Amino acid sequence: MPTPERITPGFLRAWPLPDPGGSKYARGQVLVVGGSRRSPGAALLSGRAALRVGAGRLTLAVGASTAVATAVALPECGVVPLPESRGGSVRGSGLRASAADLAGADAVLAGPGLDHAGETAKMLRLLGRLTSPGATLVLDAYALGALAGHPRLAGRGRRILTPNTEEAQRLLGRRLRDRDADTLAIARRYGAVVSCFGRIASPDGRLLTVGDGVPGLGTSGSGDALSGAIAGLAARGCEPLQAAAWGTYLHVAAGVSLSKSLAPLGFLASEIVDRLAVEVVAVGQ
């Protein structure tokens, strides 16, 4: 197994972000698919994170019952209402309502706030067909559960997976034994870049690390902040490995900063999101 490369500010400065360009379209378009009736805030967190790292345009495809409230809560976004089941889960077949946005997106993040395994699996099948071939697809949360055991469910294009430890176990079909080796195994099995608790791996065997971060990062919505940051960087033009490396570092750096300025525990995912732009500047970009 390769020795992990340590991600530092110097490492990232030598791997700079794409030029921001002169318009919002030059910085890329992000589509976040999620936001069921029970968890509308997850898509909001991810979308705000994408904007905080510099993505230019954001659309949230969320359950119809939450769409108006979502648009008011985040006036910077466009909203696509998706059909729901009686229980408030987003219907997978309803993804066709966002077909035009999928075709135009530079990065698509699917998963934040979804809550039905079967409907999410239907959605992933459609994503593989409706997403532009050149776009990066980021999968998180319930989308990873649907993907587990089905590596080709969402196609074989540019993909990034952001599992937590429980989701990583589902993807591997076993308990985790070694975080470095397990992250690399997921990347190879699913043909995707993987960010898992500070480790980033690519299918070709490259392995990067930012370490374990701080305990306060283990808070509700923190994973949505991470996946949104990665999607935003991918929309800006980063290749999948670069987007995952930068996004993971910024997420951890935001947590470290908040643990020092606020408290080791108790900071919120929304505060992590708001710190991301500051951390980009701190790196020197």
ABEGO torsion letter per residue (X at the ends): XBBBBBBBAAAAAABBBBBAEABAAAAEBBBBBEGBAABAAAAAAAAAAAAAAGBABBBBBBBAAAAAAAAAABAABBBBBBBBBAAGBBBAAAAAAAAAAAAABABBBBGBGBABAAAAAAAAAAAAAABBAABBBBBBEAAAAAABGBAAAAEABBBBBBBBAAAAAAAAGBBBABAAAAAAAAAAAAGBBBBBGGBBBBAAGBBBBAEAEBAAABBBGAAAAAAAAAAAAAAAGBBAAAAAAAAAAAAAAAAAAAAAAABABGBBAAAAAAAAAAAAAAAGX
